[in-house]
Amino acid sequence: MGEPTEWTYEGELLSQVKNIGGKLGFDAEQELKIGKGRSDLLLKFKDKPIAVIEIKKPDVDLSDSSLLDQVLRYADSYRKYYRDLKFFIVHNMKYADVYRWDESKEANRQINLMDFMEGSSKPKISKWVRAFDFPLPIIPETKSIADYRMISTTREGRENLEKFLIRLKELIEGKSFDLTDETIEKIHGYIEAAANPGAVEQLFNNWKNNKETKDAVAEILKEKGIEIPNNDSKMKEILQYVLKEAIYTFIMKVMFYYILQTEDADMANKLKQDIAELKPSEPELFKKIFDEVFKYAIERTGDFEEVFKSNTVDKLTIPPAALSKLDLLLDFLKQISWSSLRSDVIGKIFEKLIHEERRHLLGQFYTKDIVADLIVSQIDELGSILDPACGSGTFLVRAFNYLSRNNVAREVLENLRGIDIDRLAVMLTKINLYIIGLDEIRNGFKFQPNVIQEDYFQRQYEVDYIITNPPYTRQEEMKIAYFNKDYKRDLEKVANGIEDWNKRASIYAYFIVKSFNEAKKGIGYLVENSWLNAEYGKPLRRILLSDKTETTVIEPLTERWFEDAKVNTKYSNNKEIW
């Protein structure tokens, strides 16, 4: 028996499609011949040809531009023989990309990068469009064609194939899918799995025995105002937290690189060549390769230093026990056609990937676009805009979308400012602002997002508008959440002279008072509503509801404006009348 080939796997897949898909109405035929060529499988649904499956080796990335060109030509050829063919599927054993024949009029269909053939600046419209924004998993852990039996012998392979066929059936029946949240959970799951107990134990041992690791950890904890505990168990908890942040930061950089490389063939080639050299068992090599990739990104673009430059957490070498899961995640990311993703989908991916535990500790909760839009729509004219708790940049992004309708985009970008105490949040906001500014950047605009890691209470700001979703951190959590050990003194300065001020007020109350005194034209806050009725809210009511201010308060009656926070919310837009 010779070496296995794609056709070997094809026979194995055929058997499983018949076995699993038969219960769903599917059948399949092998070695369909079309003209001089051949496809791998013809998939039937209720006895009618519905899709062709083109099988590739595992080392062929589904996002490869040359593959895309080939796929579209093949798909058009098959349509000539099967006019009712609705789908074309490309499958590299690990994942499957589904293309759908779009019957809508070409003039009404949004053009995406799939419509651009290689080397052409003008779109060649194809009626084949991706049915899903993201590839669907079949057997992600496949390394070579020699693993062809995994589709039959592994539970994961069989379950993923069944899930794939169920989704294809629902797609045939007219259902549409948004896999963004599911993809985010997949990425999040890989990161959590990478920060496993074994990896934490390895990091702990390195910290105890390796001076370089010890120094790196000390620098990270010093930056956060965290003291090294005497208890080993507590130290391991801290190291798990640090490891997760290191992995998140790394993945954010990789994903942003993927976005940039869709516009630069040299960046794409650099990443492809360097990743080919990766060995998950060699953490030092892993780190070296990506340090070089990120350095190249800065050199190649002449920009993006804020995102790619090395920082304290990057000095940490990710331990071997984490790299196997990271390797799977990196492989998934390179299957995605980033060039065909809408900017709002990209933004949502970055925004939702904030580490859950850190997000709770800092009171950072996802702000719905519709709520942010409601607040920014109250801005009367273009002026300097500050978000002092910018999180991942939702308010600034929505402010840009709103104000750029009637203002020059570059001028709007230059008026956006962000602050956050969390370094990861600052990085996310910078990435999101880069994403919305990419069109201008590509046209020669030198844009450096004005976003800094800083404690909002450390100094005064002069701006026209302040809009934000402030933290809801309780007093007892502040010492952990806010890295400045003198935070109480800073907060007391804000509330100094305010009659009946409750020193145990939530952090958001201090944000409101400070912003109210700094913004020249107005502030817009998304806050919980207890201050309107509670005793501790008297000082705020006196300030915000006095006859010297114009205040709008909006409360949702039928829905919560946070998916995660256990608070009722109100939106207030306050304009001081001089």
N, C-alpha and C positions, 0 to 999 in steps of 0.2 A: 504493500500500500504506500502510495507516494505522499508527499507533503500536502496538508490540507490547503484548500484554496477558497475563494469566495463561493464557488459552487458547492463546496463541501458544506459550508455554513448554510447555503441556500436550501439544501435538502433538509437540514436540521430545522431551519425556520419554517419551511413548508409544512413539515409534520406537526409542528406546534401550532401554526395558524389553523390548520385543519382541526386539530384536537380542541384547542381553546376557542378559536373563532367560530367553529361550527355551531356552538350553542347560541351565538349572537347573530347568525345569519351569514357568516363569511365562509368563503371557500377560496382556494388558491390553485394556480397552475404554474408549473415550473418551465423554464426555458422558453419563454415567449419570443418568437423570432419576428422582427420587424425589418423588412428590407434586408440590408447587409448586416445589420446589427442584431443584438439580442438584449432583452432585459432579463432580470432575474426572476421576478414573480409577477404574475397577473393576479390581482386580488379582485374577487367577485363578492358582491353583496346581493343576496336574494337572487342568485344565478345571473346577475348582470355585471359585466366588467365595470369596476368603479375606480380602480387605482392600479398603478404600476409601482413596484418596489425595486429600486435600484440599489444594489448592495455594494458597499465599498469596504476596503480594509480598515482596521481600527486606527491606523496612522494617518488616515485621510480626515482632515478637519472639515466639518460640515460648513464652516464659515469661509472656507477657501474661495477666493474670487474666481479662480479658474474652474473650480468645480461648479460654481453657480452658472457660469457661461455654458458649460457642458450640460448641466441639468436642464436648463431652459430649452436648449436645442433638442435634447432627447424627448422632453415632454411634448414639444410641438410635433415631433415625428410620430409619437404614439397617438396623439389626437387625430392625426390623419387617418389612422386605421380604426380607432375607436372614438367616434364622435361624441359618445356619451361618457367618456372618461372624465371624471371630475377631479381626481387627485393624482399627484405624483409624489412618491415618497423616496427620500434618499436616506439610507441607513448604513452606518459604519460599524454595526454591531453594538456599539456603546449607546448611541442616541439615534433618533429618527427625526428628520425635518419633513414636514408635510406642506406641499404646495397645492393650492386650490385654483381651479379654473374660474376666473372672475368674469361673469357674463355682463357685468355693468358696463355702461358706455365708457370708453377710454377717457373722454373729456371730463367725466365726472369722478374719475378715480384719482386719488392722491398718488402722485409719483413718489417712489422711494428709490433708494440706491440700488435695489434689485433691477430697476429699469435702465441702469447705466451699464453698458457693456464695457469691457476693459479697454482703456485707452481712449474712450469717447467722452466728450464733455456734454454731448447732447443725449437726451434719453431716447432709447429705443423701447417703446412701450411693449411690455409683455402682459398678456392676460393671466399669466401664472403669478400668483401672489402667495406669500406665506400664510398658511392657515393659523399658525400659532407664532407668537413673537419669539418663543423659546423652543429649543429642541426638547423632545420627550425622551426620558431615559428608557433603555431596554436592558442592557447589561453594562453599566458604566465601568466596572472593574476589569473589563476585557483589556488585555495587553497586546494580543496578537491573534491572528487567524487560528492559531493552535487552540485557542480557548472556545472553539465553535460549539462545543457540547454544553457550554454554560446556559444556553437558552433552554435546554431540556433538563439539565441536571441540578440547576440552582433554583431555589424558591423565588429569589429576587427576579431572576430572568423570566420565569413563568408569570409571576404576578405583574411585572411591568408590562409584559406583552399583552396580558388580558386588559390591563388598564388602558393601554394604548388603543386596543381594538374597540373598547367601550367608547372611548372619546371619539374615535374615527366614526363609529356608528352614530353617535350623537351629532357629529359634524355633518354627516350625510343627511340626517333628519332635520338639519337647519339650525341646530344650536350653535351659538358662538361662545368663545372662551376668552377670558383674560387670565393668563397664567402668571401675571406679575407677582401677586402675593405668594403664590405657590413657589415661584422661583426665589423670591426673597427668603422664604422659609428654608428652601433647600440650601442656599448659601449660608444662612444663619446656622443651620444644622451641621454643615461641614465644619464651620468655625468652632461651634461648641464641641464637636467631636474631636477636633484637633487639640483643644485645651483639655485633654483627658487626664485622669489621675496619673497615668504613667508619664505623660509629658511634664506635668507639674512636679512629680518626684524627681525627674531628671534635671529640671531647672533648679529645684531645691538643692540637689547634690552639687550642681555646678556652682551655685551661689556659695555654698559652704567651702568648696575646694578650689574654685577658679577665681583668681583675682580680677580678671577682666569682667567676668559675669557679676562678681560682687560689686565692682565699681559702677557697672551699668545700672544695676538694680538700685544702688544707693543714690545715683543721680536722678533716676526716675522718681523715687519716693521723695527725695528732697524737693523736686519740682512741685510735687503734690502736697507737701507739708505733712507727709505720713512718716511717723517714726518707726524704726525697725523694732519689732516686738522681741521680747525674750523667749516667748513661747513658740516652739517649732510648728505646732499645729496652726497657730494664727499666722505665722510667716508663710505657710503653704497657701492659706486662703488669700493672702495679699499677692503672692506670686501667681496664683491662678488668675486673679484679676489683672495683673500686669501682663501675663501671657495673652489673655484674651484681647487686651487693648493692642498689643503688638501685632497680633494676627489680624485684627480688624483694620488697623492702620495699613498694614501690608496689602491686604486685599483691596482696600479702597484705592491705593496707588495703582495696583495692577489693573483694576477695572477702568480707572481713568486713562491709563496708558492705552487700553484697548479702544477707548473712544477716540483718542488722538490719532492712533495708528490707522484708523479708517480713512484719514485724509493724507497719510504719508506712507508711501510704499517702503521707504527705507526703514522707518520705525517698525513697520510690520515685519520686515525681513529680519531686523535685529532681534526682535522678540522671538520670532519663530526659531532662529538659529540658536539663540542662547537657551531657550527652554528645552531644546533637543538635548542639551548637555546636562540637564538636571538629573541629580541622583538623590532621591528622598532619603537615602541612608547617610548622606554626607551634608550635614547642616552648614558647615563652613562654606562649602562650594555653593550651596543653595543661596546663602546670604550674599556671597561674592557676586554671583551671576546677576541677582536682582539689583544689587547696589550699582553695578555697571549699567544695567538697563535703565534705571531711574536717572542716573547721571547723564546717560545718552539722551534721555528725553529732554532734559534741561538744555543740553548743548544743541540738540537738533532743532528745538522750537525757539530757542532764545528766550524762553519764558517758562512759566509754570514752576518756578523755583519754590514757591510757597507750598506747592503740593508734593513735589518730588524730593526736595532737599532732605538730608538726613536730620533726624531730631533725636531726642534722648531715648525714646522707646525703640528706635531703629537700631540702636547699638546692641540690643539684646539679640543673641543668636537663638533662633527657634529650635528647640530640642528635637532629636530624631523621632521620638514617639508621636510628634505632632505632624511630621512632614508627610506621612502616608495619606492622611486625610486631606492635607493641603494639596497634595499632588492630584487627588481626585477632583478637588474643587477647581484647581487651575485648568484641568482638562475640560471640565464642564464649561468654564468661562470662555475657553478658546473655541468651543463649538457654536457659541452665540454669534449671530450676525449683528454686531453692534451698530453697523452702518444703517441697518434698516429699522432700528428702534426709534420710536418717537422720543423727543426730548423730555416730554412729561413722564414717560415710562422710565427713562434713565434717571430722572430726578427722583422719582418715587423709590427706585431701587436704592439709591444712595441714602435717601432720607430715612427709610425704614430700617436700615441696617445698623442704627445706633445700638450699641450694647445695652440690652434690656436692664440689667442691674444698675449700670451707671446712669441710664436714662431716668430710672425711678429716683435714684439718690439725688440727682440734680433737678428733679421736678420737670424734666424735659418730656413733654408729651406731644404727639403728632397733632399738628393743627390742620384741620380740613381746609382745602383750598377755598371752598365757598365761604368759610368764615373769614379767612384772611382777605378774600376779595371784598367782603362787606366792609371791613375796616379800612383797607387802602382806598376804597372808592370815596371815602370822606375827605381825601386830600384834595384841596381846591386847586392848587397850582404846584408846579415843579419847584422843589426846594430840597435842602439836605435832609436825608431821612436816616435815622438811627434805629437799629434794633439792638437793645442792650442785652438781650438773652437770645441770640440769633439761632441757637440750636443747629439745624442744618440748612437754614436760610429760606424757609417757606415765605415769610413775610416780605423779605427783600426780593425774592423771585416774583411773587405776585404783584408787588409794587412796580417792578419793572414792566411786567406784562400790561398792567393798567396804564401806567404813565407813558409808555412808549407808543401808545396809540396816537397821542397828540403832541408828542415831543420827540426830539432827535434821540435815538437810542443811545448814542455815546454820551450825551449829556445826562441822561437818566442813570446810566451805569456809574458815572463819575459822582453822582449824588448819593449813592447807596453806601451806608456804613454799617458794620456789624461788630458786636463785641460778644464774647462768651468766655466764661471762666474755664471751660472745658476745651482742651487742645484739639481733641478729636472733632468736636462740634465746629471749631474754627476751620479745620481742614475741610469738613463737609460743606460748609457754607462757601468757602472759596471755590471748591469744585463746582458746586451748583451755579455760582455766579459766572464762573468760566464757561459753563455749558450754555447759559443764556446769552453770553457775550461772544460766543464762538464766531458767529457770522461777522461781527465787527472786527474781531481779532484777525480773522482770515483776510480781511480787507485792509490790514495794516494798522489797526488801532492798537496801541500799546496799553493794555488794560491790566492793572494790578488791583485786584479787589481790595478795598479798604476794610479788611476784616482782621481783628487782632485778638489774641488771647489776653484777657485782662479782667480784673474784678471791676465791675461797673461802679462800685462805691469808692474806688481809689482816687478818682478825680472828677472834675466838672467837665461838661460837654456843652458846646454851643451849636445847636442844630435847630432846624425849622420844625421837624416832626419827629416824634418818637412813637414807634408802634411795636408791640411785642406781645407774646404769650409768656408772661413771667413765670419763674419757678414757683412751685407750691410747697417747697421744702419746709418742714416744721422746724421749730427752734432747736429741738434736740438733735436734728440731723445736720444743722448748719456747720458745726465744727468739722464734720467729715466732708461735707459737700463743698464748702468754700475754703480754699486752700490757705487763705490769709488768716493766721492765728489771731489777729486783732480785729476780726470781723465785727465783734460787738461794739467796739469803739467807733468803727466806721458807720455802723447803723445808727448809733446814738447821735452822731453828727447830723444825719439826715432828719431825724425826728426831733432834734433839739428845738425847744421853744413851742412845740405843739401841745396844746392843753389836752390833758386826759389820755395821752398816748399810752397804749398798752405795750410794754416792752416784749411781750410774748407774741406779738402780732406776727403773722406769717411773712415770709420774705417778700411776697408780692406787694404788700402794703408799703414797704420801704421803696420798692421800685416805683410805685405810682407817685409817691410824694416827691422823690428825686426828679423824676421825669417831668412832673408838673411844673417844677421850678426851673427846669432847663429849656424845655421846648419853647420856641418863640411863637409858633403858630398853633400847635395842637398835639395831643397825645391820643393814641388809640390802644386800648388794652382789652385783652380777653381774660377775664377774671371770674373766680367763683363769686356767688351772689350773697354770701352771708354778711358781708360788710354793710349791706343795705338795712339789715334788721338787728344784727347783734350789737351788744353794748360796746364791744371793742371797736366797732366800725364808726362810732360817733365822730372821731377826728376826721376820718376820710369823708364822711358825709358833709361835714362842715366845710371842708375844702372844696370838694367836687360839686356839691349841690348848692353852693352859695349863689347869690344874685350877681356875683362878679364873673361867673363862668357860664358858658353855654354847654350844656351836657346832654348827650344822647345815651340812653341806656336801652339795650335790646336784650331780651331774654328768650331763649328757645322754649316753647311750650310743649312740643311734641317729640323732640329728640335731644340727645346729649351731643355736645360738640366735641367731646373727647371719647375715643373708643376705649381708652385705658384708665384715665383718671377718674377717681370716684368723687367727683365734685359736680355741683350744678354751676352753670356758667352764665356770665353776663358780659356783654360787650359794651364798653363805654368809650365815647369819643368826646374829649373835653377840649374846648377852645377858650383860652383866656381872653376876655374882652378888655382892651386897654382904653 
